[in-house]
Amino acid sequence: MDKVAAYLRVPKRTLYRWRTLGYGPPGKRVGRYIRYRASEVIDWFASLDDHLLDDRLDT
């Protein structure tokens, strides 16, 4: 979780919120932990539209 948050440059809390909203990179619950595959995080990030990222940076 820490590495994913650092890669995306968002707080861990944002990743948790995204999960509850059905947004963000796909992750799997393993016991009480959430695990992410690096390739899936990278693919998810690459699939985002550039204009969405630009809008997010303007706020």
Predicted model as a PDB file, atoms N, CA, C, CB and O in Angstrom, pLDDT in the B-factor column:
MODEL        1                                                                  
ATOM      1  N   MET A   1       0.826  -1.186   0.000  1.00 87.00           N  
ATOM      2  CA  MET A   1       0.000   0.000   0.000  1.00 87.00           C  
ATOM      3  C   MET A   1       0.876   1.257   0.000  1.00 87.00           C  
ATOM      4  CB  MET A   1      -0.943  -0.006   1.210  1.00 87.00           C  
ATOM      5  O   MET A   1       0.593   2.212  -0.724  1.00 87.00           O  
ATOM      6  N   ASP A   2       1.927   1.256   0.803  1.00 90.00           N  
ATOM      7  CA  ASP A   2       2.809   2.425   0.869  1.00 90.00           C  
ATOM      8  C   ASP A   2       3.464   2.705  -0.481  1.00 90.00           C  
ATOM      9  CB  ASP A   2       3.886   2.220   1.938  1.00 90.00           C  
ATOM     10  O   ASP A   2       3.559   3.855  -0.908  1.00 90.00           O  
ATOM     11  N   LYS A   3       3.912   1.648  -1.143  1.00 93.00           N  
ATOM     12  CA  LYS A   3       4.595   1.826  -2.434  1.00 93.00           C  
ATOM     13  C   LYS A   3       3.624   2.304  -3.508  1.00 93.00           C  
ATOM     14  CB  LYS A   3       5.260   0.511  -2.878  1.00 93.00           C  
ATOM     15  O   LYS A   3       3.984   3.124  -4.353  1.00 93.00           O  
ATOM     16  N   VAL A   4       2.399   1.797  -3.476  1.00 94.00           N  
ATOM     17  CA  VAL A   4       1.391   2.227  -4.457  1.00 94.00           C  
ATOM     18  C   VAL A   4       1.050   3.700  -4.228  1.00 94.00           C  
ATOM     19  CB  VAL A   4       0.103   1.345  -4.359  1.00 94.00           C  
ATOM     20  O   VAL A   4       0.975   4.475  -5.181  1.00 94.00           O  
ATOM     21  N   ALA A   5       0.848   4.079  -2.994  1.00 94.00           N  
ATOM     22  CA  ALA A   5       0.544   5.476  -2.675  1.00 94.00           C  
ATOM     23  C   ALA A   5       1.697   6.387  -3.114  1.00 94.00           C  
ATOM     24  CB  ALA A   5       0.274   5.641  -1.156  1.00 94.00           C  
ATOM     25  O   ALA A   5       1.464   7.464  -3.662  1.00 94.00           O  
ATOM     26  N   ALA A   6       2.923   5.958  -2.875  1.00 94.00           N  
ATOM     27  CA  ALA A   6       4.085   6.761  -3.274  1.00 94.00           C  
ATOM     28  C   ALA A   6       4.167   6.859  -4.796  1.00 94.00           C  
ATOM     29  CB  ALA A   6       5.389   6.154  -2.705  1.00 94.00           C  
ATOM     30  O   ALA A   6       4.436   7.933  -5.334  1.00 94.00           O  
ATOM     31  N   TYR A   7       3.940   5.752  -5.485  1.00 93.00           N  
ATOM     32  CA  TYR A   7       3.992   5.749  -6.949  1.00 93.00           C  
ATOM     33  C   TYR A   7       2.955   6.706  -7.540  1.00 93.00           C  
ATOM     34  CB  TYR A   7       3.766   4.328  -7.489  1.00 93.00           C  
ATOM     35  O   TYR A   7       3.248   7.459  -8.469  1.00 93.00           O  
ATOM     36  N   LEU A   8       1.739   6.664  -6.987  1.00 92.00           N  
ATOM     37  CA  LEU A   8       0.657   7.515  -7.492  1.00 92.00           C  
ATOM     38  C   LEU A   8       0.688   8.920  -6.888  1.00 92.00           C  
ATOM     39  CB  LEU A   8      -0.689   6.867  -7.204  1.00 92.00           C  
ATOM     40  O   LEU A   8      -0.045   9.809  -7.320  1.00 92.00           O  
ATOM     41  N   ARG A   9       1.542   9.107  -5.889  1.00 93.00           N  
ATOM     42  CA  ARG A   9       1.669  10.389  -5.187  1.00 93.00           C  
ATOM     43  C   ARG A   9       0.351  10.836  -4.580  1.00 93.00           C  
ATOM     44  CB  ARG A   9       2.182  11.460  -6.135  1.00 93.00           C  
ATOM     45  O   ARG A   9      -0.069  11.984  -4.719  1.00 93.00           O  
ATOM     46  N   VAL A  10      -0.292   9.885  -3.898  1.00 93.00           N  
ATOM     47  CA  VAL A  10      -1.514  10.167  -3.148  1.00 93.00           C  
ATOM     48  C   VAL A  10      -1.361   9.570  -1.751  1.00 93.00           C  
ATOM     49  CB  VAL A  10      -2.782   9.587  -3.878  1.00 93.00           C  
ATOM     50  O   VAL A  10      -0.604   8.618  -1.564  1.00 93.00           O  
ATOM     51  N   PRO A  11      -2.066  10.118  -0.780  1.00 95.00           N  
ATOM     52  CA  PRO A  11      -2.021   9.519   0.560  1.00 95.00           C  
ATOM     53  C   PRO A  11      -2.656   8.128   0.562  1.00 95.00           C  
ATOM     54  CB  PRO A  11      -2.736  10.426   1.578  1.00 95.00           C  
ATOM     55  O   PRO A  11      -3.510   7.825  -0.271  1.00 95.00           O  
ATOM     56  N   LYS A  12      -2.233   7.295   1.497  1.00 94.00           N  
ATOM     57  CA  LYS A  12      -2.833   5.956   1.621  1.00 94.00           C  
ATOM     58  C   LYS A  12      -4.336   6.071   1.844  1.00 94.00           C  
ATOM     59  CB  LYS A  12      -2.179   5.164   2.783  1.00 94.00           C  
ATOM     60  O   LYS A  12      -5.106   5.248   1.349  1.00 94.00           O  
ATOM     61  N   ARG A  13      -4.743   7.070   2.571  1.00 94.00           N  
ATOM     62  CA  ARG A  13      -6.176   7.267   2.838  1.00 94.00           C  
ATOM     63  C   ARG A  13      -6.964   7.411   1.532  1.00 94.00           C  
ATOM     64  CB  ARG A  13      -6.391   8.515   3.726  1.00 94.00           C  
ATOM     65  O   ARG A  13      -8.099   6.944   1.428  1.00 94.00           O  
ATOM     66  N   THR A  14      -6.355   8.059   0.542  1.00 94.00           N  
ATOM     67  CA  THR A  14      -7.007   8.205  -0.757  1.00 94.00           C  
ATOM     68  C   THR A  14      -7.198   6.852  -1.421  1.00 94.00           C  
ATOM     69  CB  THR A  14      -6.193   9.128  -1.667  1.00 94.00           C  
ATOM     70  O   THR A  14      -8.246   6.600  -2.017  1.00 94.00           O  
ATOM     71  N   LEU A  15      -6.209   5.980  -1.329  1.00 93.00           N  
ATOM     72  CA  LEU A  15      -6.351   4.635  -1.896  1.00 93.00           C  
ATOM     73  C   LEU A  15      -7.500   3.882  -1.240  1.00 93.00           C  
ATOM     74  CB  LEU A  15      -5.047   3.844  -1.734  1.00 93.00           C  
ATOM     75  O   LEU A  15      -8.277   3.211  -1.919  1.00 93.00           O  
ATOM     76  N   TYR A  16      -7.606   3.993   0.078  1.00 92.00           N  
ATOM     77  CA  TYR A  16      -8.716   3.338   0.783  1.00 92.00           C  
ATOM     78  C   TYR A  16     -10.055   3.914   0.331  1.00 92.00           C  
ATOM     79  CB  TYR A  16      -8.559   3.497   2.312  1.00 92.00           C  
ATOM     80  O   TYR A  16     -11.009   3.166   0.116  1.00 92.00           O  
ATOM     81  N   ARG A  17     -10.133   5.232   0.186  1.00 94.00           N  
ATOM     82  CA  ARG A  17     -11.383   5.870  -0.248  1.00 94.00           C  
ATOM     83  C   ARG A  17     -11.729   5.433  -1.667  1.00 94.00           C  
ATOM     84  CB  ARG A  17     -11.266   7.415  -0.174  1.00 94.00           C  
ATOM     85  O   ARG A  17     -12.882   5.120  -1.964  1.00 94.00           O  
ATOM     86  N   TRP A  18     -10.713   5.412  -2.551  1.00 93.00           N  
ATOM     87  CA  TRP A  18     -10.965   4.971  -3.915  1.00 93.00           C  
ATOM     88  C   TRP A  18     -11.520   3.558  -3.942  1.00 93.00           C  
ATOM     89  CB  TRP A  18      -9.692   5.047  -4.739  1.00 93.00           C  
ATOM     90  O   TRP A  18     -12.418   3.260  -4.730  1.00 93.00           O  
ATOM     91  N   ARG A  19     -10.992   2.678  -3.083  1.00 91.00           N  
ATOM     92  CA  ARG A  19     -11.481   1.289  -3.035  1.00 91.00           C  
ATOM     93  C   ARG A  19     -12.950   1.235  -2.678  1.00 91.00           C  
ATOM     94  CB  ARG A  19     -10.677   0.468  -2.027  1.00 91.00           C  
ATOM     95  O   ARG A  19     -13.700   0.454  -3.263  1.00 91.00           O  
ATOM     96  N   THR A  20     -13.375   2.052  -1.726  1.00 91.00           N  
ATOM     97  CA  THR A  20     -14.790   2.045  -1.327  1.00 91.00           C  
ATOM     98  C   THR A  20     -15.683   2.596  -2.433  1.00 91.00           C  
ATOM     99  CB  THR A  20     -14.989   2.863  -0.045  1.00 91.00           C  
ATOM    100  O   THR A  20     -16.868   2.269  -2.500  1.00 91.00           O  
ATOM    101  N   LEU A  21     -15.114   3.431  -3.299  1.00 93.00           N  
ATOM    102  CA  LEU A  21     -15.876   4.014  -4.412  1.00 93.00           C  
ATOM    103  C   LEU A  21     -15.796   3.180  -5.687  1.00 93.00           C  
ATOM    104  CB  LEU A  21     -15.377   5.414  -4.698  1.00 93.00           C  
ATOM    105  O   LEU A  21     -16.444   3.501  -6.683  1.00 93.00           O  
ATOM    106  N   GLY A  22     -14.998   2.105  -5.655  1.00 91.00           N  
ATOM    107  CA  GLY A  22     -14.839   1.276  -6.844  1.00 91.00           C  
ATOM    108  C   GLY A  22     -13.934   1.902  -7.884  1.00 91.00           C  
ATOM    109  O   GLY A  22     -14.032   1.588  -9.070  1.00 91.00           O  
ATOM    110  N   TYR A  23     -13.060   2.782  -7.448  1.00 93.00           N  
ATOM    111  CA  TYR A  23     -12.128   3.481  -8.329  1.00 93.00           C  
ATOM    112  C   TYR A  23     -10.708   3.069  -7.944  1.00 93.00           C  
ATOM    113  CB  TYR A  23     -12.312   5.040  -8.235  1.00 93.00           C  
ATOM    114  O   TYR A  23     -10.501   2.458  -6.895  1.00 93.00           O  
ATOM    115  N   GLY A  24      -9.757   3.393  -8.767  1.00 92.00           N  
ATOM    116  CA  GLY A  24      -8.365   3.116  -8.433  1.00 92.00           C  
ATOM    117  C   GLY A  24      -7.885   1.796  -8.983  1.00 92.00           C  
ATOM    118  O   GLY A  24      -8.642   1.047  -9.601  1.00 92.00           O  
ATOM    119  N   PRO A  25      -6.624   1.522  -8.753  1.00 94.00           N  
ATOM    120  CA  PRO A  25      -6.045   0.282  -9.268  1.00 94.00           C  
ATOM    121  C   PRO A  25      -6.660  -0.934  -8.563  1.00 94.00           C  
ATOM    122  CB  PRO A  25      -4.509   0.288  -9.087  1.00 94.00           C  
ATOM    123  O   PRO A  25      -7.019  -0.860  -7.388  1.00 94.00           O  
ATOM    124  N   PRO A  26      -6.777  -2.045  -9.288  1.00 94.00           N  
ATOM    125  CA  PRO A  26      -7.343  -3.236  -8.658  1.00 94.00           C  
ATOM    126  C   PRO A  26      -6.401  -3.795  -7.597  1.00 94.00           C  
ATOM    127  CB  PRO A  26      -7.643  -4.307  -9.714  1.00 94.00           C  
ATOM    128  O   PRO A  26      -5.189  -3.877  -7.796  1.00 94.00           O  
ATOM    129  N   GLY A  27      -6.976  -4.169  -6.490  1.00 93.00           N  
ATOM    130  CA  GLY A  27      -6.201  -4.762  -5.404  1.00 93.00           C  
ATOM    131  C   GLY A  27      -6.942  -5.959  -4.838  1.00 93.00           C  
ATOM    132  O   GLY A  27      -8.149  -6.104  -5.031  1.00 93.00           O  
ATOM    133  N   LYS A  28      -6.229  -6.795  -4.157  1.00 94.00           N  
ATOM    134  CA  LYS A  28      -6.809  -7.999  -3.543  1.00 94.00           C  
ATOM    135  C   LYS A  28      -6.598  -7.940  -2.039  1.00 94.00           C  
ATOM    136  CB  LYS A  28      -6.177  -9.298  -4.137  1.00 94.00           C  
ATOM    137  O   LYS A  28      -5.538  -7.540  -1.559  1.00 94.00           O  
ATOM    138  N   ARG A  29      -7.619  -8.344  -1.313  1.00 93.00           N  
ATOM    139  CA  ARG A  29      -7.490  -8.439   0.135  1.00 93.00           C  
ATOM    140  C   ARG A  29      -6.874  -9.787   0.476  1.00 93.00           C  
ATOM    141  CB  ARG A  29      -8.868  -8.258   0.840  1.00 93.00           C  
ATOM    142  O   ARG A  29      -7.345 -10.836   0.035  1.00 93.00           O  
ATOM    143  N   VAL A  30      -5.817  -9.738   1.264  1.00 94.00           N  
ATOM    144  CA  VAL A  30      -5.141 -10.940   1.754  1.00 94.00           C  
ATOM    145  C   VAL A  30      -5.129 -10.806   3.267  1.00 94.00           C  
ATOM    146  CB  VAL A  30      -3.665 -11.103   1.152  1.00 94.00           C  
ATOM    147  O   VAL A  30      -4.323 -10.068   3.835  1.00 94.00           O  
ATOM    148  N   GLY A  31      -6.035 -11.533   3.911  1.00 95.00           N  
ATOM    149  CA  GLY A  31      -6.192 -11.345   5.351  1.00 95.00           C  
ATOM    150  C   GLY A  31      -6.693  -9.944   5.620  1.00 95.00           C  
ATOM    151  O   GLY A  31      -7.736  -9.540   5.107  1.00 95.00           O  
ATOM    152  N   ARG A  32      -5.958  -9.210   6.416  1.00 93.00           N  
ATOM    153  CA  ARG A  32      -6.374  -7.829   6.693  1.00 93.00           C  
ATOM    154  C   ARG A  32      -5.623  -6.802   5.848  1.00 93.00           C  
ATOM    155  CB  ARG A  32      -6.171  -7.516   8.161  1.00 93.00           C  
ATOM    156  O   ARG A  32      -5.736  -5.597   6.075  1.00 93.00           O  
ATOM    157  N   TYR A  33      -4.862  -7.285   4.880  1.00 91.00           N  
ATOM    158  CA  TYR A  33      -4.053  -6.408   4.045  1.00 91.00           C  
ATOM    159  C   TYR A  33      -4.607  -6.328   2.629  1.00 91.00           C  
ATOM    160  CB  TYR A  33      -2.610  -6.892   4.015  1.00 91.00           C  
ATOM    161  O   TYR A  33      -5.290  -7.243   2.169  1.00 91.00           O  
ATOM    162  N   ILE A  34      -4.314  -5.244   1.950  1.00 93.00           N  
ATOM    163  CA  ILE A  34      -4.657  -5.085   0.540  1.00 93.00           C  
ATOM    164  C   ILE A  34      -3.353  -5.147  -0.243  1.00 93.00           C  
ATOM    165  CB  ILE A  34      -5.433  -3.734   0.271  1.00 93.00           C  
ATOM    166  O   ILE A  34      -2.398  -4.427   0.049  1.00 93.00           O  
ATOM    167  N   ARG A  35      -3.335  -6.012  -1.231  1.00 95.00           N  
ATOM    168  CA  ARG A  35      -2.136  -6.203  -2.043  1.00 95.00           C  
ATOM    169  C   ARG A  35      -2.419  -5.780  -3.475  1.00 95.00           C  
ATOM    170  CB  ARG A  35      -1.661  -7.673  -1.993  1.00 95.00           C  
ATOM    171  O   ARG A  35      -3.508  -6.002  -4.004  1.00 95.00           O  
ATOM    172  N   TYR A  36      -1.415  -5.167  -4.090  1.00 96.00           N  
ATOM    173  CA  TYR A  36      -1.515  -4.709  -5.468  1.00 96.00           C  
ATOM    174  C   TYR A  36      -0.396  -5.342  -6.281  1.00 96.00           C  
ATOM    175  CB  TYR A  36      -1.451  -3.162  -5.550  1.00 96.00           C  
ATOM    176  O   TYR A  36       0.724  -5.498  -5.795  1.00 96.00           O  
ATOM    177  N   ARG A  37      -0.705  -5.702  -7.514  1.00 96.00           N  
ATOM    178  CA  ARG A  37       0.321  -6.142  -8.454  1.00 96.00           C  
ATOM    179  C   ARG A  37       0.849  -4.901  -9.156  1.00 96.00           C  
ATOM    180  CB  ARG A  37      -0.240  -7.193  -9.486  1.00 96.00           C  
ATOM    181  O   ARG A  37       0.072  -4.078  -9.640  1.00 96.00           O  
ATOM    182  N   ALA A  38       2.151  -4.768  -9.210  1.00 95.00           N  
ATOM    183  CA  ALA A  38       2.769  -3.587  -9.826  1.00 95.00           C  
ATOM    184  C   ALA A  38       2.272  -3.394 -11.257  1.00 95.00           C  
ATOM    185  CB  ALA A  38       4.304  -3.714  -9.814  1.00 95.00           C  
ATOM    186  O   ALA A  38       1.967  -2.274 -11.666  1.00 95.00           O  
ATOM    187  N   SER A  39       2.193  -4.474 -12.007  1.00 95.00           N  
ATOM    188  CA  SER A  39       1.766  -4.367 -13.411  1.00 95.00           C  
ATOM    189  C   SER A  39       0.336  -3.843 -13.520  1.00 95.00           C  
ATOM    190  CB  SER A  39       1.876  -5.731 -14.108  1.00 95.00           C  
ATOM    191  O   SER A  39       0.031  -3.088 -14.443  1.00 95.00           O  
ATOM    192  N   GLU A  40      -0.540  -4.225 -12.603  1.00 95.00           N  
ATOM    193  CA  GLU A  40      -1.927  -3.751 -12.647  1.00 95.00           C  
ATOM    194  C   GLU A  40      -2.028  -2.278 -12.263  1.00 95.00           C  
ATOM    195  CB  GLU A  40      -2.804  -4.591 -11.716  1.00 95.00           C  
ATOM    196  O   GLU A  40      -2.848  -1.545 -12.816  1.00 95.00           O  
ATOM    197  N   VAL A  41      -1.196  -1.844 -11.319  1.00 95.00           N  
ATOM    198  CA  VAL A  41      -1.183  -0.429 -10.945  1.00 95.00           C  
ATOM    199  C   VAL A  41      -0.703   0.408 -12.123  1.00 95.00           C  
ATOM    200  CB  VAL A  41      -0.281  -0.190  -9.705  1.00 95.00           C  
ATOM    201  O   VAL A  41      -1.292   1.440 -12.443  1.00 95.00           O  
ATOM    202  N   ILE A  42       0.367  -0.042 -12.764  1.00 93.00           N  
ATOM    203  CA  ILE A  42       0.915   0.682 -13.911  1.00 93.00           C  
ATOM    204  C   ILE A  42      -0.087   0.717 -15.057  1.00 93.00           C  
ATOM    205  CB  ILE A  42       2.229   0.037 -14.376  1.00 93.00           C  
ATOM    206  O   ILE A  42      -0.270   1.759 -15.688  1.00 93.00           O  
ATOM    207  N   ASP A  43      -0.736  -0.408 -15.332  1.00 93.00           N  
ATOM    208  CA  ASP A  43      -1.749  -0.453 -16.397  1.00 93.00           C  
ATOM    209  C   ASP A  43      -2.927   0.459 -16.081  1.00 93.00           C  
ATOM    210  CB  ASP A  43      -2.246  -1.889 -16.603  1.00 93.00           C  
ATOM    211  O   ASP A  43      -3.418   1.163 -16.964  1.00 93.00           O  
ATOM    212  N   TRP A  44      -3.385   0.455 -14.830  1.00 93.00           N  
ATOM    213  CA  TRP A  44      -4.500   1.319 -14.435  1.00 93.00           C  
ATOM    214  C   TRP A  44      -4.116   2.787 -14.640  1.00 93.00           C  
ATOM    215  CB  TRP A  44      -4.901   1.060 -12.952  1.00 93.00           C  
ATOM    216  O   TRP A  44      -4.890   3.563 -15.200  1.00 93.00           O  
ATOM    217  N   PHE A  45      -2.937   3.158 -14.191  1.00 92.00           N  
ATOM    218  CA  PHE A  45      -2.488   4.540 -14.326  1.00 92.00           C  
ATOM    219  C   PHE A  45      -2.373   4.937 -15.795  1.00 92.00           C  
ATOM    220  CB  PHE A  45      -1.143   4.735 -13.619  1.00 92.00           C  
ATOM    221  O   PHE A  45      -2.766   6.039 -16.177  1.00 92.00           O  
ATOM    222  N   ALA A  46      -1.840   4.049 -16.606  1.00 91.00           N  
ATOM    223  CA  ALA A  46      -1.687   4.320 -18.035  1.00 91.00           C  
ATOM    224  C   ALA A  46      -3.039   4.466 -18.726  1.00 91.00           C  
ATOM    225  CB  ALA A  46      -0.882   3.208 -18.699  1.00 91.00           C  
ATOM    226  O   ALA A  46      -3.141   5.160 -19.738  1.00 91.00           O  
ATOM    227  N   SER A  47      -4.076   3.821 -18.195  1.00 90.00           N  
ATOM    228  CA  SER A  47      -5.396   3.870 -18.825  1.00 90.00           C  
ATOM    229  C   SER A  47      -6.149   5.162 -18.528  1.00 90.00           C  
ATOM    230  CB  SER A  47      -6.222   2.695 -18.370  1.00 90.00           C  
ATOM    231  O   SER A  47      -7.168   5.439 -19.162  1.00 90.00           O  
ATOM    232  N   LEU A  48      -5.668   5.952 -17.584  1.00 87.00           N  
ATOM    233  CA  LEU A  48      -6.343   7.205 -17.263  1.00 87.00           C  
ATOM    234  C   LEU A  48      -6.204   8.178 -18.417  1.00 87.00           C  
ATOM    235  CB  LEU A  48      -5.776   7.818 -15.971  1.00 87.00           C  
ATOM    236  O   LEU A  48      -5.159   8.253 -19.063  1.00 87.00           O  
ATOM    237  N   ASP A  49      -7.268   8.921 -18.669  1.00 78.00           N  
ATOM    238  CA  ASP A  49      -7.222   9.950 -19.702  1.00 78.00           C  
ATOM    239  C   ASP A  49      -6.360  11.110 -19.226  1.00 78.00           C  
ATOM    240  CB  ASP A  49      -8.646  10.438 -20.061  1.00 78.00           C  
ATOM    241  O   ASP A  49      -6.449  11.525 -18.070  1.00 78.00           O  
ATOM    242  N   ASP A  50      -5.536  11.626 -20.109  1.00 66.00           N  
ATOM    243  CA  ASP A  50      -4.662  12.739 -19.751  1.00 66.00           C  
ATOM    244  C   ASP A  50      -5.440  13.963 -19.312  1.00 66.00           C  
ATOM    245  CB  ASP A  50      -3.775  13.096 -20.913  1.00 66.00           C  
ATOM    246  O   ASP A  50      -4.994  14.685 -18.420  1.00 66.00           O  
ATOM    247  N   HIS A  51      -6.605  14.217 -19.921  1.00 59.00           N  
ATOM    248  CA  HIS A  51      -7.359  15.409 -19.529  1.00 59.00           C  
ATOM    249  C   HIS A  51      -7.897  15.290 -18.102  1.00 59.00           C  
ATOM    250  CB  HIS A  51      -8.515  15.646 -20.503  1.00 59.00           C  
ATOM    251  O   HIS A  51      -8.069  16.299 -17.418  1.00 59.00           O  
ATOM    252  N   LEU A  52      -8.163  14.065 -17.652  1.00 58.00           N  
ATOM    253  CA  LEU A  52      -8.587  13.888 -16.263  1.00 58.00           C  
ATOM    254  C   LEU A  52      -7.456  14.238 -15.310  1.00 58.00           C  
ATOM    255  CB  LEU A  52      -9.058  12.446 -16.021  1.00 58.00           C  
ATOM    256  O   LEU A  52      -7.686  14.845 -14.264  1.00 58.00           O  
ATOM    257  N   LEU A  53      -6.239  13.858 -15.666  1.00 55.00           N  
ATOM    258  CA  LEU A  53      -5.093  14.183 -14.832  1.00 55.00           C  
ATOM    259  C   LEU A  53      -4.847  15.685 -14.820  1.00 55.00           C  
ATOM    260  CB  LEU A  53      -3.847  13.444 -15.321  1.00 55.00           C  
ATOM    261  O   LEU A  53      -4.533  16.253 -13.774  1.00 55.00           O  
ATOM    262  N   ASP A  54      -4.986  16.335 -15.981  1.00 55.00           N  
ATOM    263  CA  ASP A  54      -4.798  17.781 -16.055  1.00 55.00           C  
ATOM    264  C   ASP A  54      -5.824  18.513 -15.205  1.00 55.00           C  
ATOM    265  CB  ASP A  54      -4.884  18.256 -17.500  1.00 55.00           C  
ATOM    266  O   ASP A  54      -5.480  19.468 -14.508  1.00 55.00           O  
ATOM    267  N   ASP A  55      -7.091  18.075 -15.253  1.00 53.00           N  
ATOM    268  CA  ASP A  55      -8.133  18.690 -14.437  1.00 53.00           C  
ATOM    269  C   ASP A  55      -7.842  18.537 -12.967  1.00 53.00           C  
ATOM    270  CB  ASP A  55      -9.483  18.092 -14.757  1.00 53.00           C  
ATOM    271  O   ASP A  55      -8.079  19.456 -12.183  1.00 53.00           O  
ATOM    272  N   ARG A  56      -7.329  17.381 -12.586  1.00 55.00           N  
ATOM    273  CA  ARG A  56      -7.030  17.124 -11.181  1.00 55.00           C  
ATOM    274  C   ARG A  56      -5.897  18.023 -10.686  1.00 55.00           C  
ATOM    275  CB  ARG A  56      -6.662  15.652 -10.977  1.00 55.00           C  
ATOM    276  O   ARG A  56      -5.909  18.456  -9.534  1.00 55.00           O  
ATOM    277  N   LEU A  57      -4.939  18.300 -11.532  1.00 52.00           N  
ATOM    278  CA  LEU A  57      -3.823  19.148 -11.145  1.00 52.00           C  
ATOM    279  C   LEU A  57      -4.230  20.611 -11.023  1.00 52.00           C  
ATOM    280  CB  LEU A  57      -2.700  19.011 -12.143  1.00 52.00           C  
ATOM    281  O   LEU A  57      -3.589  21.370 -10.296  1.00 52.00           O  
ATOM    282  N   ASP A  58      -5.289  21.016 -11.724  1.00 48.00           N  
ATOM    283  CA  ASP A  58      -5.739  22.401 -11.671  1.00 48.00           C  
ATOM    284  C   ASP A  58      -6.479  22.731 -10.389  1.00 48.00           C  
ATOM    285  CB  ASP A  58      -6.618  22.696 -12.846  1.00 48.00           C  
ATOM    286  O   ASP A  58      -6.612  23.907 -10.050  1.00 48.00           O  
ATOM    287  N   THR A  59      -6.965  21.735  -9.668  1.00 46.00           N  
ATOM    288  CA  THR A  59      -7.723  22.013  -8.443  1.00 46.00           C  
ATOM    289  C   THR A  59      -6.850  22.135  -7.243  1.00 46.00           C  
ATOM    290  CB  THR A  59      -8.733  20.952  -8.200  1.00 46.00           C  
ATOM    291  O   THR A  59      -7.345  22.368  -6.140  1.00 46.00           O  
TER     292      THR A  59                                                      
ENDMDL                                                                          
END                                                                             
